[in-house]
Amino acid sequence: RDKAFNEFQMIVCRNVLIYFNQDLQKRVVDLFYASLCTFGFLGLGSKESLRFGGQQESFEEIDRKERIFMKVK
């Protein structure tokens, strides 16, 4: 299992996840979750989502167009 990098307030990863298979997307989203502080922000690309990560319910969508999420749990 990958370990969290730190407790970041914001992580921006735009247009990267679309190149990964579902397993790797889940691994990356789980790592982002572990690396964000509560109420931290995650920015994804316009075609990306959290659907393959196990943490979808732990994020609130802040801006649908810009794909910005806030960690709430």
C-alpha positions as CSV (number, residue, x, y, z in Angstrom):
1,R,0.0,0.0,0.0
2,D,1.2,3.5,-0.8
3,K,1.7,5.9,2.0
4,A,0.3,9.4,2.2
5,F,2.7,12.1,1.0
6,N,1.7,14.7,3.6
7,E,-1.4,16.6,4.6
8,F,-1.9,18.9,1.7
9,Q,-4.6,21.6,1.5
10,M,-4.9,21.2,-2.3
11,I,-3.9,18.6,-4.9
12,V,-4.3,19.4,-8.6
13,C,-4.0,16.5,-11.0
14,R,-5.7,17.4,-14.2
15,N,-5.9,15.1,-17.3
16,V,-3.7,12.4,-15.8
17,L,-6.2,9.8,-14.5
18,I,-7.7,9.3,-17.9
19,Y,-4.6,7.5,-19.0
20,F,-4.8,5.0,-16.1
21,N,-6.8,1.8,-15.9
22,Q,-9.5,1.5,-13.2
23,D,-7.2,-0.2,-10.7
24,L,-4.5,2.5,-10.9
25,Q,-7.1,5.2,-10.8
26,K,-8.5,3.8,-7.5
27,R,-4.9,3.5,-6.1
28,V,-4.2,7.2,-7.0
29,V,-7.5,8.5,-5.7
30,D,-7.0,6.6,-2.5
31,L,-3.5,8.1,-2.2
32,F,-4.9,11.6,-2.8
33,Y,-7.5,11.0,-0.1
34,A,-4.8,9.9,2.4
35,S,-2.7,12.9,1.4
36,L,-5.3,15.6,1.8
37,C,-6.3,17.3,5.1
38,T,-10.0,17.4,6.0
39,F,-11.6,20.2,3.9
40,G,-8.7,20.1,1.5
41,F,-9.4,20.4,-2.2
42,L,-8.8,18.1,-5.1
43,G,-8.8,19.4,-8.7
44,L,-9.3,16.9,-11.6
45,G,-9.5,17.2,-15.3
46,S,-12.8,17.9,-17.1
47,K,-13.2,14.2,-18.2
48,E,-12.1,12.7,-14.8
49,S,-14.1,11.6,-11.8
50,L,-13.8,9.9,-8.5
51,R,-16.1,7.0,-9.5
52,F,-13.3,4.4,-9.5
53,G,-11.9,5.4,-6.1
54,G,-13.2,4.0,-2.9
55,Q,-13.5,7.5,-1.5
56,Q,-16.3,9.0,-3.6
57,E,-18.5,9.6,-0.6
58,S,-15.7,11.3,1.3
59,F,-15.6,14.2,-1.2
60,E,-18.1,16.9,-2.0
61,E,-18.2,18.3,-5.5
62,I,-17.5,22.1,-5.2
63,D,-17.4,23.0,-8.9
64,R,-18.8,20.6,-11.5
65,K,-17.4,22.3,-14.6
66,E,-13.9,22.7,-13.2
67,R,-14.0,19.3,-11.4
68,I,-13.0,20.6,-8.0
69,F,-13.8,18.4,-4.9
70,M,-13.5,19.0,-1.2
71,K,-12.6,16.2,1.2
72,V,-15.3,16.2,3.9
73,K,-14.6,12.9,5.7
